[in-house]
Amino acid sequence: MTFRPAIDDPSRFRTAASVGAYLGRTPRRRQSGEMDTTGHASKWGDRFLRTYLFEAASVLLHRAKRWCALKAWEFRLAKRNGMKKAQVAVARRLAVILHCIWVDGTSFEWGKQPA
């Protein structure tokens, strides 16, 4: 419900990946000469939508019983980088998926459960 008013017109984004940047879910970069540092998420865009996407990622990780490729990716990322960073990354990916679903008119496919 919050995604549609925040994005307003999906055609204004050239690629679906730019939706994550619009919502502030990409790392902030500082570059100067040879020095290139990657920092925390930039936190631009709609604060409430970022919060709701983070909550959806949390629910996917902790509460959803059904398995999907996105959940498996989140578990691998959480093992490697920590739970909060994994939830932020999945929140960005959820924004990209929602944009693709909105543009294409398709539905989310859960996929097969891993062996």
C-alpha positions in Angstrom: 0.0 0.0 0.0 2.9 2.4 0.7 4.9 1.4 -2.3 2.6 2.8 -5.0 2.2 6.3 -3.6 6.0 6.6 -2.9 7.0 5.5 -6.4 4.0 7.2 -8.1 5.0 6.4 -11.7 7.1 3.3 -12.3 8.1 4.4 -15.8 10.3 7.2 -14.5 12.9 4.7 -13.5 15.0 3.4 -16.4 15.9 0.2 -14.6 14.4 -1.6 -11.6 17.7 -1.4 -9.8 17.4 2.4 -9.6 14.4 2.1 -7.3 16.7 0.8 -4.6 18.9 3.9 -5.0 15.8 6.2 -5.0 14.7 4.7 -1.7 18.2 5.1 -0.1 19.0 1.4 0.0 22.4 1.5 -1.6 25.7 2.2 0.1 27.0 5.7 0.2 30.3 6.1 -1.6 33.0 8.6 -1.0 35.7 8.9 -3.6 38.7 11.2 -3.6 41.7 10.5 -5.8 42.8 6.9 -5.2 40.7 6.6 -2.1 37.3 4.9 -2.5 35.3 4.1 0.7 31.9 2.4 0.9 29.8 3.5 3.8 26.3 2.9 5.3 23.0 3.1 3.4 22.4 6.6 2.1 18.8 6.8 3.6 17.4 9.0 0.9 13.8 8.8 -0.1 10.6 7.9 1.8 11.4 7.0 5.4 8.2 5.1 6.0 8.6 2.9 2.9 12.2 2.1 3.9 10.8 1.1 7.3 8.1 -1.1 5.8 10.4 -2.8 3.4 12.8 -3.6 6.3 9.9 -5.0 8.3 8.9 -7.2 5.3 12.5 -8.5 5.0 12.4 -9.3 8.7 9.1 -11.1 8.4 10.5 -13.1 5.4 13.5 -14.2 7.5 11.8 -14.9 10.8 8.1 -15.6 10.3 7.6 -17.0 6.8 7.4 -20.8 6.9 7.5 -21.2 3.1 10.9 -21.4 1.4 11.9 -19.3 -1.6 15.1 -18.3 -3.3 15.0 -14.8 -1.7 14.9 -16.4 1.8 17.8 -18.7 1.0 19.8 -15.7 -0.3 19.0 -13.8 2.9 20.2 -16.6 5.1 23.5 -16.9 3.2 23.9 -13.1 3.4 23.1 -13.1 7.2 25.7 -15.7 7.9 28.3 -13.8 6.0 27.5 -10.1 6.9 25.1 -10.2 9.9 21.3 -10.1 10.2 20.7 -6.3 10.0 22.8 -5.9 6.8 21.0 -8.9 5.3 17.6 -7.4 6.1 18.6 -4.1 4.5 19.8 -5.9 1.4 16.6 -7.9 1.1 14.6 -4.7 1.6 16.3 -3.2 -1.4 15.7 -6.4 -3.4 12.1 -6.4 -2.4 11.7 -2.9 -3.7 13.2 -4.0 -7.0 10.9 -7.0 -7.2 7.9 -4.9 -6.4 8.8 -2.5 -9.1 9.2 -5.4 -11.6 5.9 -6.9 -10.6 4.2 -3.5 -11.0 5.6 -2.9 -14.4 5.1 -6.4 -15.8 1.9 -7.2 -14.0 3.2 -10.6 -13.0 3.0 -12.3 -9.6 5.8 -13.4 -7.2 6.9 -17.0 -7.7 8.1 -18.8 -4.5 10.1 -21.4 -6.4 11.2 -24.8 -5.2 12.4 -25.7 -1.7 16.1 -26.5 -1.7 17.3 -30.1 -1.1 
